Amino acid sequence: MMAKRTDETGSLPATQGAGVGLPRMLTLDQVKEVLNVNSPLVYALVRSGELRAAQFGGRNVWRVREDDLMAYIEAAYEKTAQRIAAGQSPEETSTED
């Protein structure tokens, strides 16, 4: 039996998954990397329901659909734009290089 080819990230291409058209599932560590935030924040977003995720199998096996992550990012941009339009300044944070 031949092994299925994976891309450079080690995941199956979308067309070679268990079924054609299945969404790409990300681990919480991958979500952390995409958002460039720390793990406690990602877990807090999942626990609050702000970032849609599902638990599979055992404890701490969480996955986020790539589409759900993109929806969260778009919603964050929209929320920020609304705050700015309302005259609220963005929260003061230190700048990172």
Helices and strands as residue ranges (DSSP letters): G 14-16, E 25-26, H 28-35, H 39-48, E 54-55, E 62-65, H 66-85
